[in-house]
Amino acid sequence: MQTFDFRSDTTTHPTEKMRQAMASAEVGDDVYGEDPTVNALEQKAARMLGKERGLFVTSGTMGNLLAVLAHCARGEEAIMGTQGHTFLHEAGGVSALGSVVIHTVPNQPDGTIALKDLENALRNPEDVHEPISRLVILENTQNACGGVPLSLEYTESAAAFAHKHGLLLHLDGARIFNAAVALGLPASKLAEPADSVTFCLSKGLCAPVGSVLCGNATLISKARRLRKMLGGGMRQAGIIAAAGIVALDEMVDRLAEDHRRAALLAEGLRSIGKVHLTKNSPQTNMVFFKLDESVTLSMQEFLEAMKQEGVLLMDSGPGEYRMVTHHDIPGKAVDVTLAAFRKVLG
């Protein structure tokens, strides 16, 4: 029985062309800046995000951590959403490793952070009792709010607010290309207001590993040193960077297909009376839902029953589930999955 893995777009496998590119990649020592394939990936990424330079890193978590450490001194404060990935899912690294204070404010249902809440979060730099506000972090698409893309207008307003008050803006753009496709804008336009941006190669773009942090030359130079400090200096990393180049060349435009399949999945789930969509999904490639109160299966029992039918999904909070479409979810998977829902839920 074939299994369809909807748990995350991180479960994608590299394409055959990626494997071929990896096998034949020209390499050097990246710590010395001598890996031509890594250099080519970083330059391509910087161009696509509209930034001066890029830095290849092992993960989005490392990219976000490096950005925060490069922007903030010890004891300074980063303001982020209560539903932000950096707060929820990065092991508190910015505080544990960088002594940066996390100040959370509510995300709105549309993934944004209200400017009034940002204003209320600002510290008084003249008060020695308070840490210094230094950075605002946004996430686009905003995962926990439903995979919602943040509009260019909102990002511009948040950047203008941050810069007006002497703060910097970092954009956790793990899925910024999904946002770009959904909004019909180039990723460079969405990233333009931000002082730095990360994006993941290993989610919907299907590369096996890696993310890129982009920003100006000063920021990236500092982040490169910090990457080494954290043990992230990869030597002949062109072998994996080669897959990232293929990802940027071939996998961005096809994200629209993932969005289309998420919409088809959601439409089918709506027809099942015991399934209720949540978070206004789908907005990109994520479908969130809850089961009707009449369903007696526990969350673990439901997940296991679906697994037995060849469908993997994950819980995303109390009583809520998430499904993510991606390159490895073929068209037939939607019909098979809906049939599994009907069987398990009776």
N, C-alpha and C positions, 0 to 999 in steps of 0.2 A: 504493500500500500504506500502510495506517495504521500509525503507529509508536506504541508504548506505552513511555513513559519511566519506568522504575522506578529511575533513578539516585538520585533524592531527592524528597522532598515539597516541595523548593524549586522544582521545575519546574512546579508548578501555575500555571494561568492565572487571572486574576481572573474572577469570574462576571459575567454580564450585569448583574445588579443592582448589583454593585460598580462596573462601568463607568458605569452611570447615576448612581450616587451621586457618583462622582468628577466627572462632567461638570457636575453641578448643585450641587456643594459650596459652602457659604458659607465665605469665607476672610477672613483678615486677616494681620497680621504676627505670626508665632508668636514671634519673638525678643522682641517686646514683650509677649508673652502675650495677643495680641489676635485669634488665630485661633479662632473659636468651634467649629469642627469638631475641631481638635486638642484644645482644652480638653475637649470632650465625650468624645472618645476616651480621654483620660488619666483623666478621672473615672470612666468606665465600667470601664476596665481596673483602676483602683485598687479599685473596689467588688468586682469579680469575683475579685480576688486577696486581698481582705481587708486592704488596706493603705491608709494615709492619703492618699497621692498617687501619681501616675504621671508618667512622662516619656517622650514619644514620641521614639524614636531611629531612626537609619537601619537598624540591624542588631542582631542578637543579640550579635555581637562587640563593637560599640560599647557596648551595654547592660552587658555583663559588664565591659568595660574601665572604664566610668564607675563602676560599683559598687566595683571594686577601688580605683580612685584616690580615691573618696570615703571609703572605709573605712580605707585604709592610707596612712601617710606614706612618703616616700622611705626606702628601706633596711629597711622593715618587711617581714614575710614573710606570704605567703598559702600555705596548705597545701591541696593538691588532689590528685586521683587521677591516676595514670599514664595512665589512659584518658580523662581529662576533656577536654572540648572546649577549655576555656580553655588547657590545656597543649598539646594536640596541634594545634589548628586555628585559632588566633587570632594567629599570626605572632609570638608572644612579646611582644605589645603591652604587657602589664602591666609587663614588665621594661624593654623598649625605651623606652616612653613614660612610665612611672611610676616607674622605678627600684625596683619592688617585687620582692622576692626570691621566686622560685617554689620551693616545697618539695613534691616529689611523694612520695606513698605509694601502695602498690598498691590498685587496685580489686579487690574480690572478684568472683567470677563473677556474683553477683546485683546488681552495680553499686554496692554500698555500699563504704564505707571502714571497716575494722575500727576500733572505738574504741581498741583497744590500739595500733594503728599511729598513730592521731592523737596518742595520749598520748606515744608514743616520739618523735614529731616535734616536740613542744613544746620551745621554747628556754628557757634560763634567763635571765629578764629582768635578773638581777643580774650576769650575766657580760658584760663589755663587749666580749668577742670575738665575741659571737653577735648576729645580728639578732633583733628582737623579733617573736614570733609574734603576728599580729593578726587573721587571717581564715581561715576554713575555707570551701571551695567544694565544693558537691555539684552533681550534674547529674541532673535528673529530667524525662523519662526519660533513662536512661543509654545514649547512642547506641552507643558502641563495645563495650559489653557485651551488645548484642543488642536495644536499644530497651526495656530493662527498666524498669518503674516502681518507684520507691523507695517503700516503705510509709510511711505516716504515722508509725507507731511508730518506725521507724528514724530518720526526719528529726527527730522529737522528741528521740530519745536523742542524736543528733549535736549538735542545738542546745543541749541541756542541758549536754553536755560542753563545748562551745565557751564558753558563757556562764559556766560554773563556773570556767573558766580565764581569763576576761577577754577571750575572743576573740569575734568576730562571725561570723555564718553567712550566706553568700550562696548563693542557689539559682539555678543556671543552669537555668531552667525553659523552655528553648526549646520543648519539647514537653510542657509540664506539663498541657495539656488532654488529651493522649493518656493521660497517667498517670491523670488524674482519671476519664476514661471507663473505663479498664481496671480501676481500683480501686473504681469506684462511689462516688466522693467528690467534693465540690466542690473546684475548684482552690484556693479560699480556705483550705480546711482543710489541704491539702498544703503551702501556702505559709505558714501561720500561724506555725510555729516559726522561720522565717527572718527575718533582719533586712532582707533585700532579696531581690528575685526579678526575673528577666527572663523574658519569653516572646516568642516569634516569631509575628508575624502572617503571615509570608510562607512558612511551611512548610505544614502540613496545613490551616491555616485559609484558605489561598488568596489572601490579599491580595498585591498585587504587590511591596510593599516595606514594611519597618519592623518594629520591635519596641518593647516598652514595658518600662521599668525601673520597679518599684514599691517603695515603702518609706515611711518616715515623712517629715514635711515638711522636717526638717533635712537628711536625706540627699538628697532630691530637689532642694532648693535648691542644695546644693553640686554635685550632678551636673549641674544645668542650667548652672551657670557653667563646669564642665569641658567640657560638650558644646560650648559656644561656643568654648572654647579649642581644641578639637580640630577646629573647622570644621564642627561638626554643627548649627549654628543654621540651620534651614530656614525660609524666610519664609512664603509662602502655602502651607504644608504641608497645609492642610485638604483639598486635592485628593487626596492619597494617604491621609490619615487617614480620609477618608470610607469608603474600602474596608475599613479596619480595623474601623470600627464595624459594617459589614455582616458582616464575618468573625466578630466576637464575638456578633452577634445570631443568625446563621444557620448557622455552620459548626462549632460546637463539638460539638453532639449527634451530627452525622453522622459524626464520627470513628469511631464504633462500626462503621460500614460498612467503613471502611478496615481495621480490625482483623479483621473477618469475612473480607474478601477476602485478607488476608495468611494467615489460617488455611487458606483454601481452596487458595491457592497452595502453601503448605507441605505440605498433604496430598497434592496432586498431585505435588510434587517427591519426596516420600517413595516414591512408587510407581515412580520412575525409578531403576533400580538403580545408576546411575553418579553420583547426586547424594546427598550426605550433609549433612543440616542440622547447623548448629553453633550454639553459644551459646544452646542451649535455645529457639531461635526457632521460631515467632513469639510474642512476648509483647505486642506492640502492633501497629505497622504495618510492622515490619521483618522480613525473612527473610534469614538468613545461611546460606551453604552452601559446601561444598568439593566438587570433583569427584574421582571415584575415580582412584586411581593408574593405572588401565588407560587413562585418557583421554590421548591423545598430544598433544592441542592445547595450545599454550602459552596463558597467560592472555590475551595480546593477540589471539591467533588465535580463541579462544573468544568474546571480547567482540565481535570484528569479525564472526564468523559469526552471532552472535545479532542484531547490528545489521542484517545483511543480511536477516534474517527479520522485521525490524520490532520488535525488542525491545532496549531500551537498559538496561543494568545496569552496575554499577561494581565494581571490585576494592576490597576493604576491608582488605587485608593479604596477606602471602605465601600464595598458593594459596586465598584466601578471597574470596567475592563477597557483595555486599549488594543486596537488592531492597527497595524501599519502596513501599507502596501509598498512594494518595492520591485526591483528588477526581477527577483527570483519568484515573484507571484505571477504566474501566467494567467491568461484570460480565463481558462477553465477553472481556476482555483476559486473564483467567486461562486460559481454554481455549486461546486463540490462543498464549499464551506457553508453556504446557505442550507443545503440539504442536511449537513451535519447538525446545524443549529436546530432544524425542525425535528430531527430524530432525537437529539438529546433532550430537547425541551418538550417533546411530545406534542 
